[in-house]
Amino acid sequence: MMNKYISIKKNNIAYRIINGEVVIVNLKKSTFHTLNPVATFIWEQLDGQATLSDIVERLSQEFEIDRETSENDCVDFINDLLNKDMITLSSHPLEKS
């Protein structure tokens, strides 16, 4: 999973950044989520151009945490988003629009 590119399922999701935190509405499941600062940082990286490994490294640098903690946080969050059908994984980066 570390070499997969991750993107938000934009047709299922509406979100806004309010006071530095992401607020998400899953349109498909009619659910509402707010993200803490770490999850917000990860969410902002989900553009289909970065792999999970890239995001782990960025998180580690941004929050000055060790790579193991960063990886655990990222993998847990990404798995949660996958289970909620909010993101997709790909072997190739998305084409820029």
Phi, psi and omega per residue, in radians:
M1 nan -0.430 -3.055
M2 -1.095 -0.438 -3.113
N3 -1.731 0.209 3.125
K4 -1.557 2.517 3.048
Y5 -1.532 2.457 -3.021
I6 -2.126 2.352 3.098
S7 -2.435 2.689 3.126
I8 -1.365 2.426 3.039
K9 -1.367 1.522 -3.002
K10 -1.131 -0.415 3.112
N11 -1.323 -0.298 3.141
N12 -1.788 -0.250 -2.895
I13 -2.196 2.420 2.928
A14 -2.147 2.387 3.136
Y15 -2.617 2.751 3.082
R16 -2.493 2.669 3.011
I17 -1.738 2.103 -3.122
I18 -2.196 2.106 -3.124
N19 0.908 0.697 3.060
G20 1.417 0.052 3.111
E21 -2.159 2.531 3.140
V22 -1.473 2.349 3.015
V23 -1.990 2.171 -3.030
I24 -2.102 2.412 2.977
V25 -2.064 2.113 3.048
N26 -1.511 1.809 -3.053
L27 -1.155 -0.568 -3.109
K28 -1.223 -0.661 -3.068
K29 -1.887 0.000 -3.125
S30 0.945 0.833 3.095
T31 -2.072 2.763 -3.058
F32 -2.204 2.376 -3.120
H33 -2.403 2.500 2.946
T34 -2.100 2.499 -3.064
L35 -1.936 2.503 3.048
N36 -1.309 3.035 -3.086
P37 -1.016 -0.670 3.126
V38 -1.167 -0.835 3.123
A39 -1.109 -0.639 3.078
T40 -1.069 -0.774 3.119
F41 -1.049 -0.811 3.136
I42 -1.079 -0.813 -3.122
W43 -0.954 -0.744 -3.114
E44 -1.159 -0.265 3.132
Q45 -1.567 -0.144 -3.001
L46 -1.457 1.092 -3.079
D47 -1.791 0.077 -3.125
G48 1.402 0.005 3.138
Q49 -1.839 -0.234 -3.093
A50 -2.017 2.472 3.039
T51 -1.468 2.908 3.070
L52 -1.039 -0.667 3.097
S53 -1.054 -0.727 3.086
D54 -1.059 -0.774 -3.095
I55 -1.162 -0.704 3.095
V56 -1.014 -0.791 -3.132
E57 -1.122 -0.769 3.132
R58 -1.093 -0.739 3.135
L59 -1.105 -0.754 3.125
S60 -1.023 -0.754 3.136
Q61 -1.250 -0.771 -3.075
E62 -1.102 -0.730 -3.065
F63 -1.820 0.105 3.108
E64 0.883 0.918 3.092
I65 -2.089 2.796 -3.124
D66 -1.225 2.759 -3.059
R67 -1.075 -0.655 -3.127
E68 -1.090 -0.792 3.104
T69 -1.109 -0.773 3.124
S70 -1.045 -0.799 -3.137
E71 -1.110 -0.781 3.128
N72 -1.047 -0.800 3.131
D73 -1.075 -0.798 -3.120
C74 -1.121 -0.849 -3.100
V75 -1.082 -0.762 3.116
D76 -1.050 -0.813 -3.120
F77 -1.151 -0.782 3.135
I78 -1.090 -0.742 3.098
N79 -1.080 -0.686 3.093
D80 -1.089 -0.783 3.115
L81 -1.128 -0.671 3.088
L82 -1.093 -0.793 3.140
N83 -1.093 -0.480 3.125
K84 -1.613 0.081 3.095
D85 1.028 0.720 -3.090
M86 -1.832 -0.246 -3.107
I87 -2.410 2.908 3.028
T88 -2.226 2.677 3.045
L89 -1.945 2.539 -3.132
S90 -2.496 2.652 3.075
S91 -1.395 -0.236 -3.096
H92 -2.251 2.598 3.090
P93 -1.144 2.629 3.045
L94 -1.193 2.584 3.027
E95 -1.257 2.400 3.126
K96 -1.241 2.405 -3.129
S97 -1.756 nan nan
